[in-house]
Amino acid sequence: MILVVKRIFYRNYVGLTFWPFILLKYEALKEDQILINHEKIHLKQQQELLLLPFYILYVIEWLMRCLCYLDSYKAYQNISFEREAYHNENNLDYPAERNAFGFLKYL
């Protein structure tokens, strides 16, 4: 289910997935197939890890990468969950085809 919620987004961020919802900053983004596909990949990740472990691992990896890069945005870009989603967002069939725990190869 896709919801538009303008007030929760920071800076350039325009999409967020919190299973089973995809939250978007603007109504027009519902038409952005690449963004929606990126968020669908996150839905798959959250589903296979069960919501709470996904977010715990996400935050731990982000914190570790913040220490490595000393740059929070670069850390975000290099989280394995994000790397998998960015790498495959143009393949609209990827969410249906992906192997379970596909993010592991992006660690």
N, C-alpha and C positions, 0 to 999 in steps of 0.2 A: 504494500500500500504506500502510495506517495503522498506526502503532506508538504505544504508550503508553510514554513515558519521562519519569518524574516529576522526575528530579534535574537536568535541564539548563535548567529555566525560571527566569527572573528575575522577581520580583514578580508582577504581574498577567498576564504573558504566559502563554498556555495552548496556543498552537499555533505550529508552525514547519514550514516546508516546505524540504526538502533533496532535490531531485529524485533519485529517483522516490518519495520517502517524505514522508508527512505525519506529523509527530511531535506528539503531544498529551500534555498534562500528566495528564489523568485519563481513565479508561476511559469514563465517562459522556459525555464530549465527542464520542464517535463518533456519537452520536445528534443532535448539534447541526448541522443541515443548513446553517445560515448560516455557521458557522465552517468547516465542511468545504468549502463553496463558495468562501469567501474563500481558503482554502489551495489549492483547485484552480485558482483564477485565478493564484496564484503559480507553480503547476506549469507552466502555459501560458507565463508570462513566462520562467521558467527554461529551458524547452524551446526557445523561439525564440531566446534569446540565448546558449544553451549555458551551462552552469552557472557557470563561472568568470567570464565577462564580466558576468553578472547580478550576482554578489556584488561584483565590483569597482565597478560602477556604483552599486549599492545603498549601499555604504560611502562612496563619494565624495559621493553626493548627501546622505547623512545628515550627513557632516562639514560640508559647505557649509551645510546648513540649521541645524546646530548653531550655526555662526557667525552666521547671520542671526537666529535666534530666541533664542539663549543659553539654550536649554531642550532637552534631549535628547529628551524625550518628544514635545514639539511638533514637533521636527525629524523624528522617526520618523513621526508622523501625516501629515506633508506630503511624504514621499518619494513620487515619482510612482507607483511600484509599489504602495505602500500606498493611495494615493488612488484608483487604479483599482480595487483589490480592495475597499476599503470602499464606494465608490460603487456597485459592482455586485454585492455579496455577496448581496443579497436576490433577485436574478434568477438562479434556479437553472439557467436555460438559457444564461447568459452565457458560461461557459467554452467551450461548443460553438459559440456564435455570434460570439464576439469576433473582431475583425480583428487580424491580426498587428501587433505593436508598438503595441497599444492604449494602453499606458501613456504614450506620447509626448504625447497630448493633455492629460495631467495634469501635465506639467512646469511 
